Amino acid sequence: MILVLEIYSKNLKKDDLILKDFLDNAFNLKSHLMEYLSIRECDLDGFLANAKMNLANSHPGDALNDVSDFYTEVVGDRHVADLAAWHITSKDYIADTLKLQQSFSRDIVLDFGGGIGTHALANAMSPKVEHVFFVDINQTNRNFVEYRAKKLGVEKKLTFCKTIQETRILKFDTIICLDVLEHLADPAAQINKFSEIMDSNSIALFNWYFYKGDNNEYPFHIDDVQIVRKFFETLQLNFLEVFHPILITTRAYKKIR
């Protein structure tokens, strides 16, 4: 019993240290950006300040036939900049998502559409997590997070893939999918896929933002009424929400059957 309490206490202390490291400097994100993208410190703030509109302005609008093409062929390092700006300016909110993740993440983790890697890196730092499969269709994102993992010394606990199929894992204990579903042409199909690779004890953390913005600052988000309705119908059919007390948009789910 004493040993169990000691392990629990150590895990809590480790979780606290991970959150502190993120709140202090977002896991050294600015220095990683400057090194990886060869940007001088004096130019970094401007690079980040213009990130959202630079990404929005790069969107081809109705000329885009496949939404995945935007993230694989168009965005380049603009997506990295946009995500970095969000994670730096909204550290308190992101820290709450990390705190939620710490409550549920264990064993084999899928981080789907992991972006600049904040959540995957935090999971890789956790003693409760055996391995993290970082899946992102954007090669720049995968390369950047692999670079960050090596800098932070957690590269052995991360595998980088373009698709879920490349992981060759049949079932995941934890699935993280944050700020991704609104970018997909068929988010309902994606959560159906998640259901297939979960078992009865698996937990998935999802959020979404089906909104293009007041000034179309998110032209790459899905807001079609029929697509969104199908998503919520599919979610309710396949998943049961698991309560958590943190006041953020991310929710926790178990599969119903």
C-alpha positions in Angstrom: 0.0 0.0 0.0 2.8 2.4 0.9 4.6 1.6 -2.5 1.4 2.3 -4.4 1.0 5.7 -2.6 4.6 6.6 -3.4 4.2 5.8 -7.1 1.0 7.8 -7.2 2.8 10.7 -5.5 5.7 10.6 -7.9 3.3 10.6 -10.9 1.5 13.7 -9.5 4.9 15.5 -9.0 5.9 14.5 -12.6 2.5 15.8 -13.9 3.1 19.1 -12.0 6.6 19.5 -13.5 5.3 18.9 -17.0 2.7 21.6 -16.6 5.3 24.0 -15.1 7.6 23.4 -18.1 4.8 24.1 -20.5 3.7 27.3 -18.7 7.3 28.5 -18.4 8.2 28.3 -22.0 5.8 26.0 -23.9 8.5 23.2 -23.9 11.1 25.6 -25.3 8.9 26.3 -28.3 10.4 29.7 -29.3 13.9 28.4 -29.3 12.9 25.3 -31.2 11.2 27.6 -33.8 14.2 29.8 -34.2 16.6 26.9 -34.6 14.4 24.8 -36.9 13.2 27.6 -39.2 16.4 29.6 -39.0 14.6 32.7 -37.7 16.3 35.4 -35.7 14.9 36.3 -32.3 14.2 39.8 -33.4 12.0 38.5 -36.3 10.1 35.9 -34.4 7.4 38.0 -32.8 6.4 39.4 -36.1 6.4 36.0 -37.7 4.0 34.7 -35.0 1.9 37.9 -34.9 1.0 37.5 -38.5 0.6 33.8 -38.5 -3.2 33.5 -38.4 -3.9 35.8 -41.3 -0.9 34.4 -43.3 -2.4 31.0 -43.0 -6.0 32.2 -43.8 -4.8 34.2 -46.9 -3.0 31.1 -48.3 -6.3 29.2 -48.5 -7.5 28.8 -52.1 -11.2 28.9 -51.3 -13.6 27.1 -53.6 -10.7 26.1 -55.9 -9.7 23.6 -53.3 -10.9 20.1 -54.3 -9.5 18.1 -51.4 -9.1 19.6 -47.9 -6.1 17.3 -47.2 -4.2 19.0 -50.1 -4.2 22.3 -48.2 -2.3 20.7 -45.3 0.0 18.5 -47.4 0.9 20.9 -50.3 0.0 24.5 -49.4 0.5 25.5 -45.8 4.3 24.9 -45.4 5.6 26.4 -42.3 2.6 28.8 -42.0 0.7 26.1 -40.2 3.5 25.7 -37.7 3.6 29.4 -37.1 -0.2 29.6 -36.6 -0.2 26.7 -34.1 2.9 28.1 -32.3 1.2 31.5 -31.9 -1.9 29.9 -30.5 0.0 27.7 -28.0 2.1 30.6 -26.8 -0.6 33.2 -26.4 -3.2 30.8 -25.0 -0.9 28.9 -22.6 -3.4 28.8 -19.7 -6.0 27.2 -21.9 -3.6 24.7 -23.4 -2.3 23.9 -19.9 -5.8 22.9 -19.0 -6.0 20.5 -21.9 -2.7 19.0 -20.8 -4.1 18.7 -17.3 -7.1 16.8 -18.7 -4.8 14.7 -20.8 -2.8 13.7 -17.7 -6.0 12.5 -16.1 -6.7 10.0 -18.9 -3.6 9.2 -20.9 -2.0 5.8 -20.4 -0.1 3.1 -22.2 -0.4 3.3 -26.1 -1.5 6.7 -27.2 -2.6 8.0 -30.7 -2.2 11.7 -31.2 -4.1 12.4 -34.4 -3.3 15.6 -36.2 -0.8 16.5 -33.5 0.4 19.8 -35.1 3.4 21.2 -33.3 3.4 18.4 -30.8 2.6 20.0 -27.5 0.3 17.2 -26.4 2.3 14.4 -27.9 5.5 15.6 -26.2 3.7 16.0 -22.8 2.4 12.5 -23.1 5.8 11.2 -24.0 7.1 12.8 -20.8 4.5 10.9 -18.7 5.5 7.7 -16.8 1.9 6.5 -17.4 2.4 6.4 -21.2 4.3 3.6 -22.8 4.5 5.0 -26.4 3.0 7.8 -28.5 2.1 7.5 -32.1 2.1 11.0 -33.6 0.0 11.0 -36.8 -0.1 14.1 -39.0 -0.5 14.4 -42.8 1.8 17.5 -42.9 5.4 16.5 -43.3 6.6 19.8 -41.9 4.7 19.2 -38.7 6.1 15.7 -38.4 9.7 16.8 -39.0 9.4 19.7 -36.5 7.9 17.6 -33.7 10.6 14.9 -34.3 13.2 17.7 -34.0 11.5 18.9 -30.8 11.4 15.4 -29.3 15.1 14.9 -29.8 15.8 18.3 -28.2 13.6 17.3 -25.2 15.0 13.8 -24.9 11.8 11.9 -25.5 12.3 10.7 -29.0 12.4 7.0 -28.0 8.8 7.2 -26.9 7.5 8.7 -30.1 6.8 7.3 -33.6 5.9 9.6 -36.5 3.4 8.5 -39.1 1.4 10.1 -41.9 -1.7 7.9 -41.4 -3.2 5.7 -38.7 -2.6 2.6 -40.9 1.2 3.3 -40.8 1.2 2.8 -37.0 0.2 -0.9 -37.4 -1.5 -0.7 -34.0 -4.9 -2.4 -33.8 -6.1 -0.8 -30.6 -5.1 2.3 -28.7 -5.6 2.9 -25.0 -5.8 6.7 -25.5 -6.7 8.8 -28.5 -6.0 12.6 -28.6 -7.7 14.5 -31.4 -7.7 18.3 -30.6 -8.5 21.1 -33.0 -8.6 18.7 -36.0 -12.1 17.5 -36.7 -13.3 20.8 -38.0 -10.6 20.6 -40.7 -11.8 17.3 -42.1 -14.2 16.9 -45.1 -16.0 14.1 -43.2 -15.4 14.3 -39.4 -18.1 11.7 -38.8 -16.1 9.1 -40.7 -13.1 9.9 -38.7 -14.7 9.3 -35.3 -16.1 6.1 -36.7 -12.5 5.1 -37.4 -11.5 6.1 -33.9 -14.3 3.8 -32.5 -12.9 0.9 -34.5 -9.4 1.3 -32.9 -10.7 1.6 -29.3 -11.7 -1.1 -26.9 -14.0 -0.9 -23.9 -11.4 0.7 -21.7 -10.0 3.2 -24.1 -10.5 6.9 -23.7 -10.7 9.5 -26.5 -10.3 13.3 -26.0 -12.0 15.3 -28.7 -12.8 18.9 -29.4 -14.0 20.8 -32.5 -14.7 24.3 -33.8 -17.2 24.1 -36.7 -17.0 27.8 -37.5 -15.3 29.9 -40.1 -15.0 33.0 -38.0 -16.7 36.5 -38.0 -14.3 37.6 -40.7 -13.6 34.3 -42.4 -10.3 34.0 -40.5 -10.8 30.2 -40.4 -11.7 29.5 -44.1 -10.2 26.0 -43.7 -12.8 25.0 -41.1 -15.9 23.0 -41.9 -19.3 24.6 -41.1 -21.7 22.8 -43.5 -24.9 22.1 -41.6 -25.4 18.6 -42.9 -21.8 17.6 -42.3 -21.9 19.0 -38.7 -25.3 17.3 -38.1 -23.9 13.9 -39.3 -20.9 14.4 -37.0 -23.0 14.9 -33.9 -25.4 12.0 -34.8 -22.4 9.7 -35.2 -20.8 10.9 -32.0 -24.0 10.2 -30.0 -24.5 6.8 -31.6 -21.0 5.6 -30.8 -19.7 7.4 -27.8 -20.6 8.0 -24.1 -19.1 11.2 -22.6 -17.0 10.7 -19.5 -17.4 13.6 -17.1 -14.5 15.8 -16.1 -14.6 19.1 -14.1 -12.2 21.2 -16.2 -14.0 24.1 -18.0 -12.6 23.7 -21.5 -14.0 22.6 -24.8 -12.3 19.3 -24.9 -14.4 16.3 -23.8 -13.6 12.8 -22.9 -15.4 9.7 -24.4 -15.7 6.0 -24.1 -17.2 3.9 -26.9 -20.7 2.7 -26.2 -20.2 -0.8 -27.7 
